[in-house]
């Protein structure tokens, strides 16, 4: 179980490293075709990798984070599913952004973990 | 699979009915002991049913909703796990509250579905 936790946090961190340098492809490669997605700027849930790709491509190159921290990441693993949750603190210059994040990973028949659901939301200032 | 979807939505709706009349016990009875929980008013993730119980008991009797709607509920089920997501619109008098909601359910060895993770966040006004 520790092994699953390490694997999931490694996958998430690698995708975040790319994200924080303006490259959304890490998350797109990690997401399953039927991924569902919430963030606080959307009017409704996004359904599917095509919709997520359209959203992420629209902001390619625009995200930059100087420093970030996954606070107390937790993985609740059950057979072929792992629920990763963490508080996320990102710094850009003097600005601090604070988020709640849920990622539901599923182990595919190819033995790869893929994200089937993402939920980002903002924390109190 | 349709059967799981119906079961999960029924469980969630029954708990919401009680919640919207000030009774948090529906969600507390439905949550697993290791439940994790995010909402937009908390400084960090809650861990475990005891912490969730303390939060919910502090607002027992205070929630009232006249009318609510689960918009486009979706269940992504894999073996013993089901991820329920929906947009949620609640009306109280002239006020409208709009939310994103993620619930991760797990089928327990007792053959009951229990919530192992909840994430509520607010949508744009």
gemmi code that builds the backbone of each chain (N, CA, C; Angstrom):
import gemmi

chains = {
    "A": [
        ("UNK", (0.840, -1.201, 0.000), (0.000, 0.000, 0.000), (0.879, 1.257, 0.000)),
        ("UNK", (1.988, 1.208, 0.758), (2.939, 2.320, 0.729), (3.463, 2.552, -0.665)),
        ("UNK", (3.651, 1.460, -1.367), (4.144, 1.528, -2.718), (3.179, 2.275, -3.637)),
        ("UNK", (1.890, 1.994, -3.496), (0.880, 2.705, -4.285), (0.912, 4.189, -3.941)),
        ("UNK", (0.988, 4.507, -2.660), (1.015, 5.910, -2.249), (2.194, 6.644, -2.906)),
        ("UNK", (3.373, 6.026, -2.840), (4.550, 6.675, -3.445), (4.382, 6.848, -4.949)),
        ("UNK", (3.882, 5.803, -5.604), (3.691, 5.868, -7.056), (2.748, 7.001, -7.429)),
        ("UNK", (1.617, 7.089, -6.719), (0.603, 8.100, -7.045), (1.154, 9.510, -6.808)),
        ("UNK", (1.839, 9.701, -5.705), (2.373, 11.045, -5.416), (3.465, 11.413, -6.431)),
        ("UNK", (4.248, 10.439, -6.831), (5.259, 10.699, -7.873), (4.615, 11.117, -9.190)),
        ("UNK", (3.568, 10.414, -9.585), (2.885, 10.749, -10.844), (2.317, 12.165, -10.776)),
        ("UNK", (1.659, 12.480, -9.660), (1.037, 13.794, -9.500), (2.106, 14.901, -9.498)),
        ("UNK", (3.192, 14.657, -8.782), (4.232, 15.675, -8.667), (4.908, 15.935, -10.020)),
        ("UNK", (5.134, 14.869, -10.777), (5.753, 15.034, -12.102), (4.845, 15.857, -13.018)),
        ("UNK", (3.534, 15.594, -12.947), (2.602, 16.363, -13.781), (2.537, 17.822, -13.319)),
        ("UNK", (2.583, 18.033, -11.995), (2.560, 19.409, -11.460), (3.807, 20.186, -11.858)),
        ("UNK", (4.970, 19.506, -11.870), (6.213, 20.175, -12.281), (6.066, 20.759, -13.686)),
        ("UNK", (5.487, 19.974, -14.590), (5.292, 20.452, -15.961), (4.226, 21.556, -15.982)),
        ("UNK", (3.121, 21.331, -15.260), (2.036, 22.315, -15.193), (2.557, 23.682, -14.746)),
        ("UNK", (3.419, 23.667, -13.744), (3.914, 24.917, -13.168), (4.931, 25.622, -14.051)),
        ("UNK", (5.287, 24.974, -15.150), (6.114, 25.604, -16.171), (5.333, 25.816, -17.464)),
        ("UNK", (4.013, 25.852, -17.344), (3.181, 26.196, -18.498), (2.815, 25.030, -19.395)),
        ("UNK", (3.195, 23.803, -18.995), (2.972, 22.639, -19.862), (1.888, 21.721, -19.280)),
        ("UNK", (0.669, 21.746, -19.856), (-0.412, 20.908, -19.316), (-0.347, 19.451, -19.784)),
        ("UNK", (0.603, 19.110, -20.645), (0.593, 17.767, -21.247), (0.795, 16.662, -20.220)),
        ("UNK", (1.493, 16.956, -19.124), (1.668, 15.936, -18.099), (0.333, 15.441, -17.579)),
        ("UNK", (-0.556, 16.369, -17.247), (-1.880, 15.970, -16.757), (-2.723, 15.344, -17.864)),
        ("UNK", (-2.580, 15.851, -19.084), (-3.385, 15.268, -20.175), (-2.961, 13.823, -20.437)),
        ("UNK", (-1.651, 13.558, -20.409), (-1.169, 12.189, -20.631), (-1.578, 11.258, -19.492)),
        ("UNK", (-1.764, 11.840, -18.315), (-2.075, 11.045, -17.128), (-3.584, 10.808, -16.967)),
        ("UNK", (-4.406, 11.487, -17.759), (-5.858, 11.402, -17.575), (-6.479, 10.367, -18.508)),
        ("UNK", (-7.475, 9.644, -17.981), (-8.195, 8.643, -18.770), (-9.154, 9.341, -19.736)),
        ("UNK", (-9.578, 8.623, -20.758), (-10.434, 9.242, -21.779), (-11.762, 9.707, -21.175)),
        ("UNK", (-12.244, 9.022, -20.119), (-13.532, 9.415, -19.531), (-13.366, 10.291, -18.292)),
        ("UNK", (-12.227, 10.974, -18.178), (-11.982, 11.821, -17.002), (-13.107, 12.853, -16.821)),
        ("UNK", (-13.474, 13.087, -15.554), (-14.385, 14.187, -15.225), (-13.595, 15.203, -14.408)),
        ("UNK", (-14.028, 16.477, -14.462), (-13.158, 17.554, -13.978), (-13.973, 18.731, -13.453)),
        ("UNK", (-13.627, 19.185, -12.254), (-14.194, 20.414, -11.682), (-13.070, 21.399, -11.380)),
        ("UNK", (-13.274, 22.671, -11.720), (-12.450, 23.729, -11.122), (-13.357, 24.929, -10.875)),
        ("UNK", (-12.902, 25.905, -10.063), (-13.836, 26.959, -9.616), (-14.200, 27.976, -10.685)),
        ("UNK", (-13.609, 27.869, -11.874), (-13.886, 28.863, -12.907), (-14.915, 28.363, -13.931)),
        ("UNK", (-15.321, 27.108, -13.799), (-16.218, 26.507, -14.787), (-17.672, 26.571, -14.332)),
        ("UNK", (-18.555, 26.700, -15.307), (-19.998, 26.756, -15.028), (-20.570, 25.374, -14.733)),
        ("UNK", (-19.867, 24.334, -15.167), (-20.338, 22.970, -14.889), (-19.175, 21.998, -15.021)),
        ("UNK", (-19.422, 20.746, -14.664), (-18.404, 19.709, -14.763), (-17.997, 19.501, -16.225)),
        ("UNK", (-16.690, 19.298, -16.448), (-16.220, 18.867, -17.771), (-16.252, 17.343, -17.820)),
        ("UNK", (-16.641, 16.819, -18.982), (-16.700, 15.370, -19.167), (-15.798, 14.940, -20.320)),
        ("UNK", (-14.763, 14.185, -20.014), (-13.975, 13.573, -21.079), (-12.685, 14.307, -21.392)),
        ("UNK", (-11.739, 13.526, -21.904), (-10.396, 14.048, -22.167), (-10.392, 15.112, -23.264)),
        ("UNK", (-11.297, 14.995, -24.240), (-11.334, 16.014, -25.299), (-11.682, 17.383, -24.711)),
        ("UNK", (-12.658, 17.416, -23.819), (-13.056, 18.684, -23.201), (-11.934, 19.229, -22.316)),
        ("UNK", (-11.272, 18.337, -21.586), (-10.168, 18.782, -20.724), (-8.990, 19.289, -21.566)),
        ("UNK", (-8.737, 18.604, -22.678), (-7.656, 19.028, -23.575), (-7.929, 20.433, -24.114)),
        ("UNK", (-9.162, 20.675, -24.523), (-9.519, 22.007, -25.050), (-9.277, 23.084, -23.993)),
        ("UNK", (-9.680, 22.794, -22.748), (-9.474, 23.760, -21.663), (-7.977, 24.001, -21.437)),
        ("UNK", (-7.226, 22.933, -21.302), (-5.808, 23.062, -20.960), (-5.000, 23.688, -22.103)),
        ("UNK", (-5.351, 23.337, -23.349), (-4.618, 23.931, -24.469), (-4.861, 25.440, -24.535)),
        ("UNK", (-6.037, 25.876, -24.042), (-6.360, 27.311, -24.082), (-5.487, 28.118, -23.121)),
        ("UNK", (-4.826, 27.443, -22.184), (-3.960, 28.176, -21.244), (-2.514, 27.673, -21.301)),
        ("UNK", (-2.190, 26.889, -22.331), (-0.806, 26.406, -22.465), (0.160, 27.598, -22.450)),
        ("UNK", (1.209, 27.480, -21.671), (2.233, 28.524, -21.630), (1.913, 29.664, -20.679)),
        ("UNK", (0.726, 29.646, -20.082), (0.319, 30.799, -19.263), (0.486, 30.583, -17.758)),
        ("UNK", (0.653, 29.343, -17.330), (0.795, 29.100, -15.890), (2.275, 29.124, -15.512)),
        ("UNK", (2.583, 29.889, -14.484), (3.939, 29.851, -13.954), (3.864, 29.928, -12.439)),
        ("UNK", (4.549, 29.026, -11.792), (4.588, 28.997, -10.341), (6.057, 28.933, -9.926)),
        ("UNK", (6.436, 29.784, -8.974), (7.830, 29.801, -8.522), (8.117, 28.638, -7.574)),
        ("UNK", (7.140, 28.362, -6.730), (7.381, 27.434, -5.631), (6.047, 26.835, -5.254)),
        ("UNK", (6.023, 25.556, -4.937), (4.743, 24.961, -4.542), (4.973, 23.906, -3.481)),
        ("UNK", (3.872, 23.590, -2.796), (3.947, 22.578, -1.759), (2.661, 21.751, -1.750)),
        ("UNK", (2.795, 20.443, -1.722), (1.658, 19.553, -1.469), (1.627, 19.336, 0.037)),
        ("UNK", (0.585, 19.845, 0.691), (0.507, 19.740, 2.147), (-0.207, 18.447, 2.520)),
        ("UNK", (0.479, 17.600, 3.269), (-0.143, 16.401, 3.839), (-0.885, 15.541, 2.805)),
        ("UNK", (-0.208, 15.138, 1.721), (-0.903, 14.317, 0.728), (-1.304, 12.979, 1.328)),
        ("UNK", (-2.509, 12.547, 0.991), (-3.040, 11.286, 1.535), (-3.570, 10.453, 0.380)),
        ("UNK", (-3.301, 9.157, 0.419), (-3.811, 8.255, -0.619), (-4.676, 7.194, 0.051)),
        ("UNK", (-5.931, 7.124, -0.375), (-6.859, 6.081, 0.100), (-7.004, 5.078, -1.042)),
        ("UNK", (-6.310, 3.953, -0.921), (-6.263, 2.991, -2.023), (-7.182, 1.811, -1.738)),
        ("UNK", (-7.928, 1.410, -2.759), (-8.811, 0.253, -2.668), (-8.656, -0.510, -3.970)),
        ("UNK", (-8.259, -1.756, -3.890), (-8.034, -2.586, -5.082), (-7.425, -1.783, -6.233)),
        ("UNK", (-8.204, -1.376, -7.219), (-7.603, -0.733, -8.393), (-7.866, 0.762, -8.440)),
        ("UNK", (-8.222, 1.337, -7.307), (-8.535, 2.764, -7.276), (-7.745, 3.427, -6.151)),
        ("UNK", (-7.259, 4.641, -6.388), (-6.528, 5.378, -5.360), (-7.015, 6.822, -5.361)),
        ("UNK", (-7.460, 7.276, -4.198), (-7.951, 8.643, -4.059), (-6.849, 9.467, -3.401)),
        ("UNK", (-6.284, 10.402, -4.149), (-5.236, 11.290, -3.637), (-5.859, 12.622, -3.271)),
        ("UNK", (-5.629, 13.083, -2.041), (-6.105, 14.415, -1.633), (-4.956, 15.171, -0.986)),
        ("UNK", (-4.927, 16.485, -1.233), (-3.905, 17.319, -0.587), (-4.359, 18.769, -0.613)),
        ("UNK", (-3.818, 19.540, 0.311), (-3.901, 20.986, 0.199), (-2.656, 21.419, -0.564)),
        ("UNK", (-2.831, 22.427, -1.394), (-1.777, 22.820, -2.331), (-1.527, 24.312, -2.176)),
        ("UNK", (-0.282, 24.671, -1.972), (0.071, 26.075, -1.825), (1.068, 26.434, -2.917)),
        ("UNK", (0.711, 27.401, -3.738), (1.567, 27.810, -4.853), (1.942, 29.280, -4.685)),
        ("UNK", (3.207, 29.591, -4.896), (3.688, 30.964, -4.781), (4.143, 31.472, -6.138)),
        ("UNK", (3.738, 32.711, -6.446), (4.266, 33.403, -7.621), (4.576, 34.816, -7.172)),
        ("UNK", (5.857, 35.146, -7.122), (6.235, 36.444, -6.569), (5.710, 36.552, -5.152)),
        ("UNK", (4.984, 37.628, -4.871), (4.437, 37.820, -3.524), (3.048, 37.198, -3.349)),
        ("UNK", (2.528, 36.638, -4.411), (1.183, 36.073, -4.326), (1.216, 34.621, -3.861)),
        ("UNK", (0.211, 34.271, -3.054), (0.074, 32.894, -2.576), (-1.311, 32.390, -2.978)),
        ("UNK", (-1.348, 31.234, -3.593), (-2.609, 30.618, -4.001), (-2.778, 29.330, -3.217)),
        ("UNK", (-3.969, 29.154, -2.637), (-4.217, 27.998, -1.775), (-5.402, 27.193, -2.318)),
        ("UNK", (-5.191, 25.920, -2.462), (-6.181, 25.058, -3.117), (-6.439, 23.798, -2.305)),
        ("UNK", (-7.655, 23.241, -2.507), (-7.939, 21.853, -2.166), (-7.882, 21.052, -3.459)),
        ("UNK", (-7.321, 19.862, -3.400), (-7.276, 19.029, -4.605), (-7.646, 17.574, -4.314)),
        ("UNK", (-8.528, 17.043, -5.156), (-8.871, 15.614, -5.159), (-8.510, 15.036, -6.523)),
        ("UNK", (-7.774, 13.943, -6.533), (-7.500, 13.208, -7.780), (-7.882, 11.760, -7.546)),
        ("UNK", (-8.756, 11.209, -8.392), (-9.073, 9.784, -8.309), (-8.327, 9.067, -9.432)),
        ("UNK", (-7.429, 8.178, -9.034), (-6.647, 7.393, -9.995), (-7.237, 5.984, -10.101)),
        ("UNK", (-7.152, 5.413, -11.296), (-7.578, 4.027, -11.520), (-6.442, 3.262, -12.205)),
        ("UNK", (-6.213, 2.041, -11.768), (-5.192, 1.208, -12.396), (-5.789, 0.558, -13.637)),
        ("UNK", (-5.235, 0.890, -14.794), (-5.788, 0.397, -16.051), (-5.289, -1.015, -16.349)),
        ("UNK", (-5.912, -1.661, -17.319), (-5.495, -3.022, -17.692), (-4.070, -3.014, -18.247)),
        ("UNK", (-3.592, -1.861, -18.678), (-2.209, -1.729, -19.143), (-1.234, -1.595, -17.972)),
        ("UNK", (-1.776, -1.660, -16.751), (-0.977, -1.518, -15.533), (-0.486, -0.092, -15.291)),
        ("UNK", (-1.082, 0.849, -15.969), (-0.775, 2.268, -15.726), (-1.875, 2.883, -14.873)),
        ("UNK", (-1.489, 3.771, -13.967), (-2.470, 4.548, -13.218), (-2.899, 5.756, -14.045)),
        ("UNK", (-4.224, 5.952, -14.147), (-4.746, 7.109, -14.877), (-5.746, 7.850, -13.994)),
        ("UNK", (-5.816, 9.160, -14.168), (-6.771, 9.982, -13.423), (-8.151, 9.856, -14.077)),
        ("UNK", (-9.159, 9.473, -13.288), (-10.526, 9.435, -13.828), (-11.365, 10.605, -13.307)),
        ("UNK", (-10.863, 11.295, -12.286), (-11.595, 12.464, -11.786), (-10.638, 13.431, -11.098)),
        ("UNK", (-10.815, 14.721, -11.392), (-10.036, 15.803, -10.777), (-10.991, 16.860, -10.234)),
        ("UNK", (-10.721, 17.329, -9.015), (-11.509, 18.427, -8.439), (-10.554, 19.405, -7.757)),
        ("UNK", (-10.399, 20.584, -8.348), (-9.623, 21.672, -7.741), (-10.598, 22.709, -7.194)),
        ("UNK", (-10.349, 23.187, -5.980), (-11.148, 24.307, -5.468), (-10.271, 25.215, -4.624)),
        ("UNK", (-10.740, 26.435, -4.433), (-9.946, 27.419, -3.702), (-10.261, 27.390, -2.220)),
        ("UNK", (-9.224, 27.586, -1.428), (-9.367, 27.626, 0.021), (-9.579, 29.065, 0.471)),
        ("UNK", (-10.024, 29.232, 1.720), (-10.173, 30.601, 2.243), (-8.826, 31.321, 2.178)),
        ("UNK", (-8.870, 32.622, 1.903), (-7.636, 33.431, 1.828), (-6.967, 33.503, 3.198)),
    ],
    "B": [
        ("UNK", (-24.176, -2.131, -13.971), (-23.553, -0.827, -13.719), (-24.627, 0.234, -13.487)),
        ("UNK", (-25.727, 0.133, -14.263), (-26.843, 1.054, -14.048), (-27.389, 0.933, -12.645)),
        ("UNK", (-27.362, -0.294, -12.161), (-27.834, -0.573, -10.826), (-26.998, 0.164, -9.769)),
        ("UNK", (-25.676, 0.127, -9.938), (-24.794, 0.851, -9.016), (-25.102, 2.341, -9.078)),
        ("UNK", (-25.242, 2.870, -10.271), (-25.518, 4.301, -10.424), (-26.792, 4.683, -9.655)),
        ("UNK", (-27.845, 3.896, -9.855), (-29.106, 4.197, -9.164), (-28.955, 4.111, -7.639)),
        ("UNK", (-28.260, 3.063, -7.192), (-28.058, 2.883, -5.754), (-27.339, 4.080, -5.147)),
        ("UNK", (-26.247, 4.488, -5.803), (-25.428, 5.582, -5.279), (-26.229, 6.892, -5.249)),
        ("UNK", (-26.957, 7.168, -6.307), (-27.713, 8.420, -6.358), (-28.842, 8.402, -5.311)),
        ("UNK", (-29.428, 7.238, -5.107), (-30.451, 7.116, -4.055), (-29.876, 7.391, -2.667)),
        ("UNK", (-28.706, 6.818, -2.394), (-28.071, 7.025, -1.085), (-27.768, 8.507, -0.874)),
        ("UNK", (-27.195, 9.130, -1.898), (-26.823, 10.541, -1.791), (-28.064, 11.428, -1.615)),
        ("UNK", (-29.098, 11.134, -2.368), (-30.309, 11.955, -2.316), (-30.990, 11.833, -0.952)),
        ("UNK", (-31.022, 10.620, -0.425), (-31.640, 10.420, 0.895), (-30.873, 11.200, 1.969)),
        ("UNK", (-29.540, 11.198, 1.878), (-28.736, 11.953, 2.853), (-28.945, 13.461, 2.669)),
        ("UNK", (-29.047, 13.902, 1.428), (-29.272, 15.329, 1.155), (-30.636, 15.786, 1.676)),
        ("UNK", (-31.647, 14.927, 1.530), (-32.987, 15.272, 2.030), (-32.919, 15.602, 3.526)),
        ("UNK", (-32.188, 14.772, 4.273), (-32.065, 15.009, 5.715), (-31.222, 16.262, 5.964)),
        ("UNK", (-30.094, 16.376, 5.237), (-29.204, 17.543, 5.364), (-29.968, 18.847, 5.180)),
        ("UNK", (-30.827, 18.863, 4.175), (-31.545, 20.091, 3.827), (-32.651, 20.426, 4.824)),
        ("UNK", (-32.875, 19.523, 5.769), (-33.784, 19.801, 6.878), (-33.032, 19.896, 8.198)),
        ("UNK", (-31.741, 20.185, 8.103), (-30.964, 20.450, 9.312), (-30.387, 19.217, 9.986)),
        ("UNK", (-30.544, 18.043, 9.370), (-30.111, 16.793, 10.007), (-28.893, 16.207, 9.279)),
        ("UNK", (-27.702, 16.340, 9.863), (-26.495, 15.831, 9.199), (-26.290, 14.323, 9.387)),
        ("UNK", (-27.151, 13.657, 10.142), (-26.892, 12.251, 10.478), (-26.909, 11.338, 9.253)),
        ("UNK", (-27.661, 11.713, 8.236), (-27.675, 10.889, 7.024), (-26.274, 10.749, 6.445)),
        ("UNK", (-25.569, 11.870, 6.318), (-24.210, 11.810, 5.792), (-23.244, 11.146, 6.770)),
        ("UNK", (-23.449, 11.372, 8.057), (-22.546, 10.754, 9.038), (-22.712, 9.229, 9.019)),
        ("UNK", (-23.947, 8.746, 8.920), (-24.178, 7.290, 8.873), (-23.625, 6.681, 7.592)),
        ("UNK", (-23.567, 7.503, 6.542), (-23.137, 7.012, 5.230), (-21.619, 7.081, 5.050)),
        ("UNK", (-20.919, 7.740, 5.976), (-19.475, 7.941, 5.794), (-18.660, 6.880, 6.534)),
        ("UNK", (-17.573, 6.457, 5.896), (-16.672, 5.468, 6.490), (-15.830, 6.120, 7.585)),
        ("UNK", (-15.272, 5.301, 8.461), (-14.507, 5.863, 9.581), (-13.301, 6.664, 9.093)),
        ("UNK", (-12.712, 6.280, 7.949), (-11.530, 6.995, 7.453), (-11.874, 8.051, 6.398)),
        ("UNK", (-13.126, 8.525, 6.403), (-13.533, 9.533, 5.413), (-12.607, 10.764, 5.450)),
        ("UNK", (-12.311, 11.297, 4.268), (-11.611, 12.582, 4.151), (-12.583, 13.579, 3.527)),
        ("UNK", (-12.371, 14.875, 3.833), (-13.433, 15.851, 3.537), (-12.853, 17.234, 3.261)),
        ("UNK", (-13.287, 17.835, 2.154), (-12.960, 19.230, 1.839), (-14.241, 20.035, 1.700)),
        ("UNK", (-14.275, 21.231, 2.289), (-15.275, 22.217, 1.880), (-14.597, 23.585, 1.888)),
        ("UNK", (-15.225, 24.602, 1.252), (-14.509, 25.861, 1.025), (-14.317, 26.718, 2.273)),
        ("UNK", (-14.853, 26.299, 3.402), (-14.733, 27.107, 4.612), (-13.628, 26.621, 5.542)),
        ("UNK", (-13.015, 25.505, 5.192), (-12.001, 24.896, 6.059), (-10.594, 25.305, 5.658)),
        ("UNK", (-9.730, 25.402, 6.627), (-8.332, 25.770, 6.391), (-7.522, 24.595, 5.859)),
        ("UNK", (-8.021, 23.378, 6.073), (-7.329, 22.198, 5.555), (-8.294, 21.015, 5.498)),
        ("UNK", (-7.816, 19.924, 4.898), (-8.642, 18.715, 4.790), (-8.992, 18.175, 6.176)),
        ("UNK", (-10.231, 17.699, 6.341), (-10.597, 16.951, 7.549), (-10.296, 15.472, 7.323)),
        ("UNK", (-9.812, 14.812, 8.376), (-9.482, 13.388, 8.289), (-10.265, 12.604, 9.331)),
        ("UNK", (-11.159, 11.739, 8.858), (-11.804, 10.794, 9.759), (-13.198, 11.221, 10.192)),
        ("UNK", (-13.982, 10.214, 10.541), (-15.388, 10.433, 10.868), (-15.558, 11.245, 12.151)),
        ("UNK", (-14.645, 11.126, 13.092), (-14.769, 11.910, 14.324), (-14.691, 13.406, 14.020)),
        ("UNK", (-13.727, 13.776, 13.155), (-13.575, 15.191, 12.793), (-14.793, 15.677, 12.019)),
        ("UNK", (-15.304, 14.842, 11.124), (-16.483, 15.234, 10.345), (-17.709, 15.351, 11.249)),
        ("UNK", (-17.822, 14.439, 12.195), (-18.945, 14.488, 13.141), (-18.914, 15.791, 13.941)),
        ("UNK", (-17.735, 16.179, 14.408), (-17.615, 17.434, 15.174), (-18.065, 18.623, 14.328)),
        ("UNK", (-17.633, 18.644, 13.073), (-18.036, 19.746, 12.186), (-19.548, 19.753, 11.981)),
        ("UNK", (-20.095, 18.610, 11.637), (-21.523, 18.552, 11.310), (-22.398, 18.795, 12.541)),
        ("UNK", (-21.980, 18.281, 13.688), (-22.789, 18.517, 14.898), (-22.817, 20.003, 15.243)),
        ("UNK", (-21.750, 20.730, 14.865), (-21.694, 22.167, 15.179), (-22.709, 22.965, 14.376)),
        ("UNK", (-23.242, 22.375, 13.299), (-24.245, 23.107, 12.502), (-25.578, 22.365, 12.433)),
        ("UNK", (-25.736, 21.347, 13.286), (-27.018, 20.619, 13.310), (-28.175, 21.602, 13.518)),
        ("UNK", (-29.199, 21.448, 12.706), (-30.398, 22.279, 12.830), (-30.300, 23.619, 12.132)),
        ("UNK", (-29.129, 23.927, 11.568), (-28.956, 25.264, 10.974), (-29.108, 25.307, 9.462)),
        ("UNK", (-29.055, 24.158, 8.804), (-29.175, 24.166, 7.343), (-30.637, 23.994, 6.951)),
        ("UNK", (-31.102, 24.881, 6.075), (-32.439, 24.697, 5.518), (-32.406, 25.081, 4.050)),
        ("UNK", (-32.911, 24.192, 3.241), (-32.966, 24.436, 1.805), (-34.401, 24.192, 1.366)),
        ("UNK", (-34.954, 25.134, 0.575), (-36.337, 24.976, 0.123), (-36.442, 23.982, -1.019)),
        ("UNK", (-35.442, 24.055, -1.901), (-35.541, 23.318, -3.164), (-34.120, 23.047, -3.620)),
        ("UNK", (-33.871, 21.873, -4.170), (-32.523, 21.603, -4.648), (-32.572, 20.741, -5.890)),
        ("UNK", (-31.461, 20.767, -6.605), (-31.363, 19.966, -7.824), (-29.950, 19.392, -7.946)),
        ("UNK", (-29.859, 18.114, -8.215), (-28.587, 17.504, -8.615), (-28.538, 17.582, -10.132)),
        ("UNK", (-27.619, 18.387, -10.667), (-27.554, 18.568, -12.107), (-26.619, 17.517, -12.702)),
        ("UNK", (-27.156, 16.726, -13.605), (-26.350, 15.781, -14.389), (-25.445, 14.897, -13.518)),
        ("UNK", (-26.023, 14.189, -12.537), (-25.178, 13.329, -11.702), (-24.553, 12.213, -12.545)),
        ("UNK", (-23.283, 11.953, -12.266), (-22.552, 10.925, -13.037), (-21.865, 9.999, -12.048)),
        ("UNK", (-21.898, 8.697, -12.331), (-21.214, 7.727, -11.477), (-20.188, 6.983, -12.316)),
        ("UNK", (-18.931, 7.072, -11.895), (-17.857, 6.310, -12.549), (-17.516, 5.153, -11.604)),
        ("UNK", (-17.995, 3.958, -11.953), (-17.849, 2.820, -11.051), (-16.751, 1.885, -11.539)),
        ("UNK", (-15.931, 1.440, -10.614), (-14.869, 0.487, -10.908), (-14.847, -0.504, -9.763)),
        ("UNK", (-15.003, -1.773, -10.062), (-15.023, -2.837, -9.053), (-15.781, -2.407, -7.792)),
        ("UNK", (-15.079, -2.062, -6.724), (-15.779, -1.758, -5.480), (-15.779, -0.272, -5.149)),
        ("UNK", (-15.552, 0.561, -6.136), (-15.499, 1.999, -5.897), (-16.416, 2.712, -6.891)),
        ("UNK", (-17.088, 3.759, -6.435), (-17.958, 4.537, -7.326), (-17.736, 6.019, -7.044)),
        ("UNK", (-17.392, 6.761, -8.088), (-17.156, 8.196, -7.957), (-18.396, 8.921, -8.471)),
        ("UNK", (-19.095, 9.576, -7.562), (-20.296, 10.339, -7.918), (-19.921, 11.810, -8.027)),
        ("UNK", (-20.270, 12.443, -9.145), (-20.027, 13.887, -9.298), (-21.307, 14.532, -9.811)),
        ("UNK", (-21.555, 15.739, -9.324), (-22.714, 16.493, -9.806), (-22.533, 17.971, -9.505)),
        ("UNK", (-23.208, 18.795, -10.279), (-23.387, 20.191, -9.899), (-24.674, 20.242, -9.092)),
        ("UNK", (-24.674, 21.096, -8.082), (-25.759, 21.111, -7.106), (-26.272, 22.537, -6.979)),
        ("UNK", (-27.568, 22.695, -7.146), (-28.169, 24.026, -7.028), (-29.193, 23.987, -5.909)),
        ("UNK", (-28.997, 24.826, -4.902), (-29.895, 24.857, -3.746), (-30.522, 26.242, -3.642)),
        ("UNK", (-31.821, 26.259, -3.398), (-32.544, 27.525, -3.267), (-33.073, 27.689, -1.853)),
        ("UNK", (-32.880, 28.898, -1.303), (-33.494, 29.243, -0.027), (-34.056, 30.647, -0.179)),
        ("UNK", (-35.365, 30.756, -0.206), (-35.981, 32.051, -0.504), (-35.504, 32.515, -1.869)),
        ("UNK", (-34.985, 33.757, -1.933), (-34.511, 34.283, -3.205), (-33.040, 33.962, -3.464)),
        ("UNK", (-32.404, 33.292, -2.530), (-30.970, 33.002, -2.693), (-30.763, 31.680, -3.429)),
        ("UNK", (-29.735, 31.685, -4.271), (-29.367, 30.471, -4.995), (-27.906, 30.146, -4.676)),
        ("UNK", (-27.650, 28.921, -4.289), (-26.293, 28.470, -3.981), (-25.916, 27.400, -4.998)),
        ("UNK", (-24.723, 27.567, -5.578), (-24.300, 26.652, -6.642), (-22.987, 25.984, -6.231)),
        ("UNK", (-22.951, 24.682, -6.331), (-21.814, 23.903, -5.832), (-21.343, 22.870, -6.855)),
        ("UNK", (-20.070, 22.525, -6.748), (-19.538, 21.291, -7.339), (-19.428, 20.272, -6.218)),
        ("UNK", (-19.761, 19.023, -6.510), (-19.632, 17.988, -5.488), (-19.027, 16.702, -6.036)),
        ("UNK", (-18.055, 16.190, -5.303), (-17.463, 14.872, -5.551), (-17.685, 14.002, -4.328)),
        ("UNK", (-18.215, 12.802, -4.533), (-18.338, 11.815, -3.461), (-17.710, 10.521, -3.951)),
        ("UNK", (-16.739, 9.992, -3.204), (-16.176, 8.687, -3.546), (-16.763, 7.656, -2.588)),
        ("UNK", (-17.497, 6.707, -3.164), (-18.116, 5.624, -2.389), (-17.287, 4.344, -2.546)),
        ("UNK", (-17.249, 3.561, -1.475), (-16.578, 2.252, -1.516), (-17.550, 1.191, -1.005)),
        ("UNK", (-17.577, 0.054, -1.677), (-18.428, -1.060, -1.232), (-17.692, -1.809, -0.119)),
        ("UNK", (-18.275, -1.802, 1.070), (-17.633, -2.415, 2.227), (-17.861, -3.926, 2.242)),
        ("UNK", (-17.124, -4.624, 3.088), (-17.286, -6.081, 3.179), (-18.681, -6.437, 3.700)),
        ("UNK", (-19.343, -5.479, 4.344), (-20.725, -5.686, 4.797), (-21.726, -5.509, 3.655)),
        ("UNK", (-21.203, -5.243, 2.446), (-22.029, -5.025, 1.258), (-22.773, -3.692, 1.288)),
        ("UNK", (-22.327, -2.797, 2.145), (-22.884, -1.447, 2.164), (-21.923, -0.490, 1.453)),
        ("UNK", (-22.476, 0.473, 0.724), (-21.657, 1.542, 0.159), (-21.438, 2.626, 1.213)),
        ("UNK", (-20.176, 3.036, 1.362), (-19.850, 4.107, 2.313), (-19.012, 5.176, 1.600)),
        ("UNK", (-19.178, 6.405, 2.034), (-18.395, 7.509, 1.472), (-17.008, 7.521, 2.119)),
        ("UNK", (-15.955, 7.460, 1.284), (-14.592, 7.573, 1.826), (-13.974, 8.951, 1.539)),
        ("UNK", (-14.615, 9.725, 0.660), (-14.109, 11.075, 0.409), (-15.237, 11.966, -0.101)),
        ("UNK", (-15.286, 13.179, 0.434), (-16.260, 14.210, 0.023), (-15.516, 15.499, -0.299)),
        ("UNK", (-15.876, 16.134, -1.397), (-15.296, 17.444, -1.751), (-16.425, 18.341, -2.267)),
        ("UNK", (-16.782, 19.337, -1.463), (-17.736, 20.377, -1.874), (-16.978, 21.659, -2.202)),
        ("UNK", (-17.336, 22.298, -3.314), (-16.752, 23.613, -3.603), (-17.787, 24.492, -4.278)),
        ("UNK", (-17.546, 25.785, -4.213), (-18.513, 26.727, -4.761), (-18.227, 27.037, -6.217)),
        ("UNK", (-19.302, 27.187, -6.976), (-19.185, 27.533, -8.393), (-19.230, 29.045, -8.549)),
        ("UNK", (-18.848, 29.525, -9.753), (-18.951, 30.967, -9.997), (-20.400, 31.416, -9.812)),
        ("UNK", (-20.588, 32.632, -9.309), (-21.944, 33.177, -9.103), (-22.622, 33.372, -10.448)),
    ],
}
model = gemmi.Model(1)
for chain_id, residues in chains.items():
    chain = gemmi.Chain(chain_id)
    for i, (resn, *xyz) in enumerate(residues, 1):
        res = gemmi.Residue()
        res.name, res.seqid = resn, gemmi.SeqId(i, " ")
        for name, pos in zip(("N", "CA", "C"), xyz):
            atom = gemmi.Atom()
            atom.name, atom.element = name, gemmi.Element(name[0])
            atom.pos, atom.b_iso = gemmi.Position(*pos), 0.0
            res.add_atom(atom)
        chain.add_residue(res)
    model.add_chain(chain)
structure = gemmi.Structure()
structure.add_model(model)
structure.setup_entities()
